[in-house]
Amino acid sequence: MNPNPDGTDVQRLIGRALVPYSERPDAAGVARLVDELITAGEALHAEVAAVTADRRTERAGSALAEWAYFVDAGPTGRGDHANWNHARTLARIRRSLAAPPVERSSGVL
């Protein structure tokens, strides 16, 4: 997946994972979705990880740790429901990784 510069492909991908349970894809579709989410998240993970920890937001730091854990651990449990929950978790973390990773100064001293 090559996201558009404005990120619409990634947003669509995240949206596919965050639909109601009744609208989830079949098992093969969920497996593809997980693969696509991981692919879409790895480059962004590297970018956010390159920001020094003292400049990183708490949200970005948490997302980095969660991403590493959930990508390495895979689904917790067995079956379609576990895989679907895994895809949804990756989508939420990917969305957090996309938030500005650096605290912005308010300009007030």
Phi, psi and omega per residue, in radians:
M1 nan 2.187 3.071
N2 -1.912 1.807 -3.081
P3 -1.169 2.582 3.021
N4 -1.133 2.733 3.110
P5 -0.953 -0.509 -3.137
D6 -1.539 0.008 3.057
G7 1.390 0.234 -3.074
T8 -1.130 -0.601 3.115
D9 -1.114 -0.750 3.133
V10 -1.165 -0.719 3.115
Q11 -1.098 -0.675 3.092
R12 -1.134 -0.714 3.105
L13 -1.061 -0.825 3.108
I14 -1.068 -0.737 3.118
G15 -1.053 -0.623 3.112
R16 -1.131 -0.524 -3.133
A17 -1.481 -0.331 -3.046
L18 -1.839 0.336 3.042
V19 -1.325 2.852 3.095
P20 -1.049 2.706 -3.118
Y21 -0.918 -0.673 -3.118
S22 -1.152 -0.282 -3.125
E23 -1.864 0.145 -3.100
R24 -1.142 2.688 3.081
P25 -1.268 3.005 3.059
D26 -1.216 3.082 -3.041
A27 -0.999 -0.743 3.131
A28 -1.165 -0.648 3.103
G29 -1.154 -0.657 3.097
V30 -1.157 -0.721 3.120
A31 -1.070 -0.742 3.089
R32 -1.119 -0.716 -3.140
L33 -1.071 -0.765 3.098
V34 -1.061 -0.804 3.127
D35 -1.051 -0.747 -3.141
E36 -1.164 -0.702 3.117
L37 -1.112 -0.745 3.126
I38 -1.122 -0.781 3.107
T39 -1.045 -0.776 -3.122
A40 -1.212 -0.435 -3.089
G41 -1.587 -0.437 -3.034
E42 -1.108 -0.791 -3.135
A43 -1.137 -0.733 3.125
L44 -1.165 -0.662 3.078
H45 -0.998 -0.786 3.134
A46 -1.094 -0.702 3.128
E47 -1.118 -0.798 -3.114
V48 -1.194 -0.669 3.128
A49 -1.129 -0.450 -3.141
A50 -1.269 -0.309 3.082
V51 -1.307 2.271 -3.114
T52 -1.080 2.547 -3.049
A53 -1.008 -0.576 -3.118
D54 -1.279 -0.255 3.112
R55 -1.814 -0.215 -3.059
R56 -1.346 2.502 3.041
T57 -1.227 2.781 3.082
E58 -1.071 -0.675 3.127
R59 -1.074 -0.759 -3.136
A60 -1.153 -0.746 3.117
G61 -1.070 -0.747 3.107
S62 -1.138 -0.742 3.138
A63 -1.093 -0.663 3.094
L64 -1.060 -0.826 -3.126
A65 -1.140 -0.755 -3.140
E66 -1.132 -0.733 -3.136
W67 -1.037 -0.871 -3.125
A68 -1.026 -0.771 -3.123
Y69 -1.110 -0.915 -3.024
F70 -1.250 -0.540 3.067
V71 -1.196 -0.770 -3.139
D72 -1.210 -0.729 -3.048
A73 -1.308 -0.554 -3.049
G74 1.266 -2.956 -3.125
P75 -1.116 2.505 3.049
T76 -1.710 2.018 -3.069
G77 1.874 -3.019 -3.087
R78 -2.194 2.720 2.996
G79 1.622 3.125 -3.068
D80 -1.043 -0.695 -3.086
H81 -1.148 -0.707 3.114
A82 -1.120 -0.748 3.123
N83 -1.138 -0.678 3.121
W84 -1.139 -0.772 3.091
N85 -1.087 -0.647 3.112
H86 -1.098 -0.793 3.122
A87 -1.054 -0.765 -3.125
R88 -1.137 -0.692 3.105
T89 -1.112 -0.806 3.110
L90 -1.051 -0.682 3.139
A91 -1.114 -0.752 3.130
R92 -1.142 -0.720 3.125
I93 -1.176 -0.707 3.121
R94 -1.055 -0.681 3.094
R95 -1.105 -0.708 3.096
S96 -1.166 -0.641 3.102
L97 -1.099 -0.511 -3.108
A98 -1.353 -0.249 3.095
A99 -1.177 2.685 3.139
P100 -0.925 2.143 -3.051
P101 -1.429 -0.169 -3.051
V102 -2.023 2.363 3.058
E103 -1.043 2.348 3.093
R104 -1.750 2.373 3.129
S105 -1.315 2.452 3.092
S106 -1.382 -0.203 -3.104
G107 1.457 -0.034 3.134
V108 -1.659 2.293 3.125
L109 -1.754 nan nan
